[in-house]
Amino acid sequence: MQAVKMYTTAFCPYCVRAKQVLKSQGVAEIDEVRVDELPQERVRMMELTGRRTVPQIFIGDTYVGGCDDLIALDGRGGLMPLLNATV
């Protein structure tokens, strides 16, 4: 399974929801980067994505987007193939 990296904050309902979606698809481990604790990581996140809001989700080298983007990807059947893609 591809590695999952998610930029998050402590009290973010969208982050919680995104984690629930990923875990429901069998993701056991999420590399969570807390941008509220590490301001330099928010800068890095913004450089990578062009977005300021959390969550921002990467699966392997693929930038998925935020929670709504993840849910849409799952809804059209694209999440599992991305998670299971070979490296």
C-alpha positions in Angstrom: 0.0 0.0 0.0 1.2 3.5 -0.8 2.4 5.8 2.0 -0.1 8.4 3.0 1.0 11.9 4.2 -1.5 14.4 5.5 -0.9 17.9 6.7 -3.3 18.6 9.6 -4.1 20.6 12.7 -5.3 19.5 16.1 -8.9 20.6 15.9 -9.9 20.1 12.3 -13.1 18.1 11.6 -12.1 17.7 8.0 -8.8 16.1 9.0 -10.7 13.7 11.3 -13.1 12.8 8.4 -10.3 12.3 5.9 -8.5 10.0 8.4 -11.8 8.0 8.8 -12.1 7.6 5.0 -8.5 6.4 4.7 -8.8 4.0 7.6 -12.1 2.6 6.2 -10.1 1.7 3.1 -7.4 -0.2 5.0 -4.8 2.6 5.6 -3.2 1.6 8.9 -0.6 4.4 9.1 -0.8 8.0 8.1 2.3 10.3 8.3 0.6 13.2 9.9 2.3 16.6 9.8 0.8 19.0 12.3 1.1 22.5 10.8 -0.2 24.1 14.0 2.8 22.8 15.9 5.4 23.2 13.1 4.7 26.6 11.3 7.6 25.9 8.8 5.6 22.8 7.7 2.6 25.0 6.8 5.0 27.1 4.6 6.2 23.9 3.0 2.6 22.6 2.5 1.6 25.9 0.8 4.7 25.7 -1.5 3.7 22.1 -2.5 0.0 22.6 -2.9 -0.7 26.3 -3.3 -3.3 25.9 -0.5 -3.5 27.2 3.1 -6.2 24.9 4.5 -5.9 21.5 6.0 -6.0 18.7 5.4 -3.8 18.4 2.4 -3.3 14.8 1.5 -0.6 13.0 -0.5 -0.8 9.3 -1.4 2.7 8.2 -2.5 3.9 11.0 -4.8 0.4 11.9 -5.9 -1.2 15.1 -4.5 -4.9 14.3 -3.7 -6.0 17.6 -2.3 -8.2 18.2 0.7 -11.0 16.2 2.4 -13.6 16.9 -0.2 -11.1 15.9 -2.9 -10.4 12.6 -1.1 -14.1 11.9 -0.7 -14.8 12.6 -4.4 -11.8 10.4 -5.4 -13.2 7.6 -3.3 -16.7 8.2 -4.7 -15.6 7.7 -8.3 -13.6 4.6 -7.4 -10.2 6.1 -7.7 -9.0 5.9 -4.1 -8.3 2.1 -3.8 -6.3 1.9 -7.1 -4.2 4.8 -6.0 -3.6 3.3 -2.5 -2.7 0.0 -4.1 -0.5 1.3 -6.9 2.9 -0.2 -7.1 5.7 2.2 -6.2 
